[in-house]
Amino acid sequence: MRFRELCILIFSVTFVPLTTFSQHREDTCKFAFNFISEEFEVENVINICTNSDQIPYQYKAEINMPVCDDTLCANVVIKLFGI
């Protein structure tokens, strides 16, 4: 169950199409949305980055949450940059 939530989050951030892509990578990232895990009460912030013309070019997040299988849990940290 926990692994499925993590996969859904990764795929939704990675494959959500942005309207326009830009070659200029001036890193101005702002809050886009929160991903909240109800099972472990973990909140992760997803940011959207824009160039100097305010055109979005990528999503950015540092996902830090536990992934469990029956009785064993491990903390997973993923740095995600989706375009």
Secondary structure, DSSP 8 states (H G I E B T S, - for coil): -HHHHHHHHHHHHHHS--S---S----EEEEEEEEEETTTTEEEEEEEEE-TT--EEEEEEEEEEEEEETTEEEEEEEEEEE-
